[in-house]
Amino acid sequence: MSTTRRDDAMSTTRAVIAVEDLVKRFGERTVVDHVNLTVDRGKICGFLGPNGSGKTTTIRMLCGLLTPDGGRGTCLGHDILRESDAIKRRVGYMTQRFGFYEDLTIAENLDFVARLYGLSQRRRRVDESLESLGLTSRRAQLAGSLSGGWKQRLALAACLLHEPDLLLLDEPTAGVDPKARREFWDHIHALAGRGLTVLVSTHYMDEAERCHEIYYLAYGRLKAHGTVEQVIASSGLSVWQVRGANVAGLGEQLSSDPAVISVTSFGTTLHVVGTDPRALERVVGRYRHLPGTTWTAVEPGLEDVFIHLMEGESGQ
Ligand SMILES: Nc1ncnc2c1ncn2[C@@H]1O[C@H](COP(=O)(O)OP(=O)(O)OP(=O)(O)O)[C@@H](O)[C@H]1O
């Protein structure tokens, strides 16, 4: 018994974010509906869900920019209802539309942010921040002339200037090319390795797979939580992959069967998804001897799981 109590106490100490029953209403609409979230120090936590599911609203409640209508908890050890100023000082928040002065250079923009925070040793901090994000050679370039990937690096540099303990990143890589996204994530992992905690919202499955754990929100409600493997395993989905040159026509027939919840085309393959493995196997049995097709039972992907969770909630 005492071990359990000690473990609980330790996990509370490690948790950088620990909130429960978080609620936010806008007028009659409940857009965040009793959400629980725990993120430990040094972890990268992915926040996923369809558009309008309440991710940004939750992030803004965590960093003290919005007051919850219900719930309780702490962020960086501070009460989210009463100590928002203390939280704001220790959080780096990258919003979906990070604003720069386009007619200032990269270095001038960072210096401006450093002044806003009232930081000492601004020159040193700006130089170090440019260096760590590979921006030194571009320091004199106007922010307005940067491509998407470099703008996003500048945004990250600005969020890190005051050396926060928690990074809240709201779709930081939307519209950024794959190489720049990969580099951005390498950087995030390096920061987490040094103890920074990261909560990052994203619509990209490959990014979800780079998180230590994920939370999936749909229509304000938490639908899944855990490591990617845990979320996939708990989905209860069965998936068959069909390969063949002419599988497109087959998709329509398969999806009309009640045992099939979705069929997705990927070039010359189809993903056939169901929740009842036996019923799905019976469907597969009816088609699998069609000439020119190869059928394989495969693990569900995260995308299969999320689409299933989303469809299960829509219209409610
Ligand atoms: N200030 C506000 N007033 C009224 N409704 C709002 C306000 N802010 C957000 N909403 C609504 O709350 C819901 C949740 O929005 P939120 O931006 O949190 O979702 P999201 O999951 O971040 O979406 P996305 O993936 O598109 O960024 C949406 O329906 C949105 O229109």
The ligand as an SDF file (V2000), in Angstrom:
LIG
                    3D

 31 33  0  0  0  0  0  0  0  0999 V2000
  -13.4410   32.3700  -28.9330 N   0  0  0  0  0  0  0  0  0  0  0  0
  -14.2950   31.4710  -29.4120 C   0  0  0  0  0  0  0  0  0  0  0  0
  -15.6220   31.7410  -29.4590 N   0  0  0  0  0  0  0  0  0  0  0  0
  -16.5210   30.8460  -29.9280 C   0  0  0  0  0  0  0  0  0  0  0  0
  -16.1960   29.6250  -30.3920 N   0  0  0  0  0  0  0  0  0  0  0  0
  -14.8930   29.3030  -30.3890 C   0  0  0  0  0  0  0  0  0  0  0  0
  -13.8770   30.2020  -29.9000 C   0  0  0  0  0  0  0  0  0  0  0  0
  -12.6720   29.5890  -30.0130 N   0  0  0  0  0  0  0  0  0  0  0  0
  -12.9190   28.3670  -30.5500 C   0  0  0  0  0  0  0  0  0  0  0  0
  -14.2450   28.1940  -30.7670 N   0  0  0  0  0  0  0  0  0  0  0  0
  -14.8880   26.9780  -31.2950 C   0  0  0  0  0  0  0  0  0  0  0  0
  -14.5150   25.9030  -30.4650 O   0  0  0  0  0  0  0  0  0  0  0  0
  -14.3610   24.7120  -31.2240 C   0  0  0  0  0  0  0  0  0  0  0  0
  -12.9830   24.1270  -30.9290 C   0  0  0  0  0  0  0  0  0  0  0  0
  -12.0120   24.9450  -31.5630 O   0  0  0  0  0  0  0  0  0  0  0  0
  -10.4560   24.6630  -31.4410 P   0  0  0  0  0  0  0  0  0  0  0  0
   -9.7760   25.7650  -32.2060 O   0  0  0  0  0  0  0  0  0  0  0  0
  -10.0860   24.4690  -30.0290 O   0  0  0  0  0  0  0  0  0  0  0  0
  -10.2960   23.2790  -32.2240 O   0  0  0  0  0  0  0  0  0  0  0  0
   -8.9910   22.5680  -32.7840 P   0  0  0  0  0  0  0  0  0  0  0  0
   -9.1120   21.1480  -32.3950 O   0  0  0  0  0  0  0  0  0  0  0  0
   -7.7920   23.3040  -32.3470 O   0  0  0  0  0  0  0  0  0  0  0  0
   -9.1870   22.7060  -34.3700 O   0  0  0  0  0  0  0  0  0  0  0  0
   -8.0910   22.7950  -35.5670 P   0  0  0  0  0  0  0  0  0  0  0  0
   -7.5210   21.4130  -35.7490 O   0  0  0  0  0  0  0  0  0  0  0  0
   -8.9290   23.2120  -36.7360 O   0  0  0  0  0  0  0  0  0  0  0  0
   -7.0820   23.8210  -35.1740 O   0  0  0  0  0  0  0  0  0  0  0  0
  -14.5630   25.1010  -32.6840 C   0  0  0  0  0  0  0  0  0  0  0  0
  -15.8730   24.7740  -33.0500 O   0  0  0  0  0  0  0  0  0  0  0  0
  -14.3800   26.6010  -32.6790 C   0  0  0  0  0  0  0  0  0  0  0  0
  -15.1340   27.2070  -33.6990 O   0  0  0  0  0  0  0  0  0  0  0  0
  1  2  1  0
  2  3  1  0
  2  7  2  0
  3  4  2  0
  4  5  1  0
  5  6  2  0
  6  7  1  0
  6 10  1  0
  7  8  1  0
  8  9  2  0
  9 10  1  0
 10 11  1  0
 11 12  1  0
 11 30  1  0
 12 13  1  0
 13 14  1  0
 13 28  1  0
 14 15  1  0
 15 16  1  0
 16 17  2  0
 16 18  1  0
 16 19  1  0
 19 20  1  0
 20 21  2  0
 20 22  1  0
 20 23  1  0
 23 24  1  0
 24 25  2  0
 24 26  1  0
 24 27  1  0
 28 29  1  0
 28 30  1  0
 30 31  1  0
M  END
$$$$
